[in-house]
Amino acid sequence: MDIDFTPFFKQYEEVLEMADKVFERVKSENPECVKCKTKCSDCCNALFDLYLIEALYINDKFNKKFKGSERERIIERSNIADRTIHRLKRKAYKDLESGKDENELLTKMAEERVRCPLLNDDDMCDLYEYRPMTCRLYGIPLSIGGVGHTCGLSAFAKGQQYPTVKLEKIHNKLYEISVELVREIKSKHIKLADVIVPLSMALLTIYDDEYLGIGDINRDNTKNEQEGDGNG
């Protein structure tokens, strides 16, 4: 079943456009504080996850742009990054179960560094035009769970007041688009919109009917098994 994600991608792009405008406004008002520049790849080593709409979007753009050896190179880097992220998350989960403070664990995870598979050898993003939301806002003050955050390379002074982006509001919008998408495609996986993944996994995943929970999956599997027996 071919799904036209275009309407949902357009909604997502509208949120991206809004984020870009906010970033440029904060940068223009505080030019001495925002240190983002070409080949500055601090944000390209940060850990963050993507909502379903973001993951589908980045996967679509990646598959359309890259073929052959260049694609395989990024896939290899994605596998390496994903294994590293999995180990970090598994350790954090075990630490949480053992009774360690959740806020301390979150702070520690935020300090971990994993190179983005889209960051090439020249420290440039291979898919910059379609980069995720987090990449676009990194470098200006953000509020996450009521706590302020900003890039460690920026010059925003602690204790001073600056325009701050409430990331939860943006995340809520991305989640709403994801929920609407899941409802529209009539997915059998009712919690699909709740699944968030790192960028590396978004590049590696095959978003087919089975993953999306659409169509008669059991019938398709039975048909494939029967066809396989016939060819044997």
Secondary structure, 3 states (H helix, E strand, C coil): CCCCCHHHHHHHHHHHHHHHHHHHHHHHHCCCCCCCCCCCCHHHHCCCEECHHHHHHHHHHHHHHCCHHHHHHHHHHHHHHHHHHHHHHHHHHHHHHCCCCHHHHHHHHHHCCCCCCCECCCCCECCHHHCCHHHHHCCCCEEECCEEECCCCCCCCCCCCCCCEEHHHHHHHHHHHHHHHHHHCCCCCCCHHHCCEEHHHHHHCCCCHHHHCCCCHHHHHHHHHHHHHHHC
